[in-house]
Amino acid sequence: MNMTTGFDRRHPRGVILIRVLVTAWLLALTGILLAYGYWGWGLVTLAGAVANIVWAYGVYRATMR
């Protein structure tokens, strides 16, 4: 399955960097939410972080060959 768009193919390193930074932010936000007892929102942000890192890995695999 091809997970890349035209922009991903033209600028793969920038896209991967942004996705990794967003994933780090979402993981930090997940930790904060879970610490305050917001389990529902914490799981939503965790799912977003996982989806984001999977997408970054897909872009890496498709463009860095």
N, C-alpha and C positions, 0 to 999 in steps of 0.2 A: 504494500500500500504506500503510495507516494504522499507524504505529509507536507511537502514543501510548496510554497507559492513562488511566484516570480521574484518577489522581493527577497524571499529566503535564499533563492539561488544566486541573486546578485550580491547580497551582503550577508553571507552566512555567519561570519565571525561576530558581526555586530548583533545579529538576531540572537545567536546563541548566548552572547554575553548578557543581553537584556533579559532573556528568559531565565538565566541562572540568577541574576540579581533579583528579579521578581519572585523567583522561587524562594530565595533566601528571605525576602521580606514577608512572604506568605507563611513561611515556617516560623518566623519570629512572631508574627501576628497570631498564629495558631497557638504558640506557647503562652502568649499573654491571655488570649481568650480562655484557654483551658485552665490557667492559673486562677482566673476569676470565676470559673464555674460555668462558662458559656459553652457547654459541650456541643450543642447543635451547630453553632456558628464556627466553633473550632474544627469540627469535622468537615464542614463545607470548605473552609480555607485550606485544610489539609488535602482535600480532594483536588482543589485547584492547584496546589503546589505540585502534587503528583502528576496531574495532567500536563502542567507546564514543563516539568523536567522530562517527561516522556516525549513531548513535542520537540523540545530542544535536542534530545538524543536522536530523534527521527531526522531532524534537519542536519545534524552532524553526520549521520550515516549516509544521507542522500547526497551531501555536497562535499564531504571531505575525503572522497575516495581517490 
